[in-house]
Amino acid sequence: MMIYVPNLLTLARIGLVPWLVVLLQNQQFTLSLIVFIVAGLTDALDGFIAKRFNAETYLGSLLDPLADKGLLVCSYIMLSVMELIPFWLMVVVVFRDVIIVGGYLLMVLFFGSVKMAPLAVSKINTFMQIAYIVLILGSLAAQYDFSAIQPILSYVVLLTSVVSGLAYVYIWSIKATHSSEGSSL
């Protein structure tokens, strides 16, 4: 029975995404922050349960990154549309995810099954993307001015997004080159 819990938590996180979008559209920033944090907690909890109770599944390995990307991409798009974060930052964050998902799909298409683990720089990037959203939503919910920190964090998210995106492209290029030379991925 425990094997289903992480996947149910991941599905719950996916279900929170449309709710978050509607709350943002209605400028309910306190509830948006709560939903975003709850979604983040489900991410941490599903990972902990899956590892701790040996409940990792193939379905979970597919759903978890999709849930994470859905949450972050929708948050960045909505906040950009609402002109609460820079448009250029949303473009970089979304484009990075398109490159990662597209690159993965191309690798699978051309080389079959590809094992992919998140890179350290990617984990740092995800943390920075989340911290940025929490800062924005927190400042809107509390009506506190974080405008001195926001540009700095914007550029940190930009830097980590570009570096992590390039790291994946580099690694996939090496794997594709070795695979075309007869090595296996």
C-alpha positions in Angstrom: 0.0 0.0 0.0 2.9 2.4 0.8 4.0 2.2 -2.8 1.0 4.2 -4.0 1.5 7.1 -1.5 4.3 8.9 -3.3 2.4 8.8 -6.6 -0.7 10.0 -5.0 1.2 12.9 -3.5 2.7 13.7 -6.9 -0.8 13.6 -8.5 -2.0 15.9 -5.7 0.8 18.3 -6.6 -0.3 18.2 -10.3 -3.8 18.9 -9.1 -2.7 22.0 -7.2 -1.2 23.6 -10.3 -4.5 24.8 -11.9 -5.7 25.9 -8.5 -2.5 28.0 -8.1 -3.0 29.6 -11.5 -6.6 30.6 -10.7 -5.6 32.0 -7.3 -2.8 34.0 -9.0 -5.2 35.3 -11.6 -7.6 36.4 -8.9 -4.6 38.0 -7.0 -5.2 35.9 -3.9 -1.5 36.0 -3.0 -1.7 34.6 0.5 -3.6 31.5 -0.7 -1.3 31.3 -3.7 1.7 31.2 -1.4 0.0 28.6 0.8 -0.8 26.4 -2.2 2.8 26.8 -3.6 4.3 25.8 -0.3 1.9 22.9 0.1 2.9 21.7 -3.4 6.6 22.0 -2.4 5.9 20.0 0.8 4.2 17.2 -1.2 7.3 17.1 -3.4 9.6 16.7 -0.4 7.3 14.2 1.2 6.8 12.0 -1.9 10.5 11.8 -2.4 11.2 11.0 1.2 8.5 8.2 1.3 9.6 6.7 -2.0 13.2 6.4 -0.8 12.6 5.5 2.8 10.0 2.8 2.1 11.5 1.6 -1.2 8.4 2.8 -3.0 10.0 4.2 -6.1 8.1 3.4 -9.2 8.6 4.0 -12.9 5.4 6.1 -13.0 6.7 8.2 -10.2 10.0 8.8 -12.0 8.0 10.2 -14.9 5.3 12.1 -12.9 7.5 13.8 -10.3 9.6 15.9 -12.7 6.5 16.8 -14.8 4.7 17.9 -11.6 7.7 20.1 -10.6 8.0 21.6 -14.1 4.3 22.2 -14.3 4.3 24.0 -10.9 7.3 26.2 -11.7 6.5 26.9 -15.3 2.9 27.9 -14.6 4.0 30.1 -11.7 6.6 31.9 -13.8 4.2 32.3 -16.7 1.4 33.7 -14.5 3.6 36.0 -12.6 5.1 37.3 -15.8 1.7 37.8 -17.4 0.7 39.7 -14.3 3.9 41.8 -14.7 5.1 40.8 -11.3 8.4 39.3 -12.5 10.4 40.2 -15.6 9.2 38.7 -18.8 12.8 37.8 -19.8 13.2 35.7 -16.7 10.1 33.7 -17.5 11.3 33.1 -21.0 14.7 31.8 -19.7 13.1 29.5 -17.1 10.5 28.1 -19.6 13.0 27.8 -22.4 15.4 25.9 -20.1 12.7 23.4 -19.3 11.7 23.0 -22.9 15.4 22.3 -23.7 15.6 19.7 -20.9 12.4 17.9 -21.8 13.0 18.2 -25.5 16.6 17.0 -25.1 15.5 14.0 -23.0 12.8 13.1 -25.6 15.3 13.3 -28.4 17.8 11.1 -26.5 15.1 8.5 -26.0 14.0 8.7 -29.6 17.5 8.2 -31.0 19.1 6.1 -28.3 16.4 4.3 -26.5 16.1 4.3 -22.7 18.1 7.0 -21.1 18.8 7.2 -17.3 18.7 10.7 -16.2 19.5 12.0 -12.7 19.3 15.6 -11.8 22.6 17.4 -11.8 23.8 19.3 -8.7 23.6 22.6 -10.6 20.0 21.7 -11.6 19.1 21.1 -8.0 20.6 24.5 -7.1 18.6 26.1 -10.0 15.3 24.5 -8.8 16.0 25.7 -5.3 16.6 29.3 -6.6 13.5 29.2 -8.8 11.4 28.1 -5.8 13.0 30.7 -3.5 12.3 33.4 -6.1 8.6 32.5 -6.3 8.3 32.3 -2.5 9.9 35.7 -2.2 7.5 37.2 -4.8 4.4 35.6 -3.4 5.5 36.3 0.2 6.1 40.0 -0.5 2.7 40.2 -2.2 0.9 38.3 0.5 2.6 40.3 3.4 2.6 43.5 1.3 6.3 43.9 2.2 8.7 45.5 -0.2 11.5 43.1 -1.3 12.4 45.2 -4.3 16.0 45.6 -3.2 16.5 41.8 -3.3 14.3 40.9 -6.2 16.7 42.0 -9.0 19.6 40.2 -7.5 17.6 37.0 -7.1 16.3 37.4 -10.7 19.9 37.4 -12.0 20.8 34.4 -9.8 17.9 32.5 -11.3 19.0 33.6 -14.7 22.5 32.4 -14.1 21.6 29.0 -12.6 19.0 28.4 -15.3 21.5 29.1 -18.1 24.3 27.1 -16.5 22.1 24.1 -15.7 20.5 24.1 -19.2 23.9 24.3 -20.8 25.2 21.5 -18.5 22.4 19.1 -19.7 23.1 20.0 -23.4 26.8 19.3 -22.9 26.2 16.0 -21.1 23.7 14.9 -23.8 26.1 15.9 -26.5 28.8 13.7 -25.0 26.4 10.8 -24.6 25.2 11.1 -28.1 28.8 11.3 -29.5 29.8 8.2 -27.5 26.6 6.4 -28.5 27.2 7.1 -32.2 30.7 5.7 -31.8 29.3 2.4 -30.6 29.3 3.0 -26.8 26.1 2.6 -24.9 24.4 5.3 -22.9 
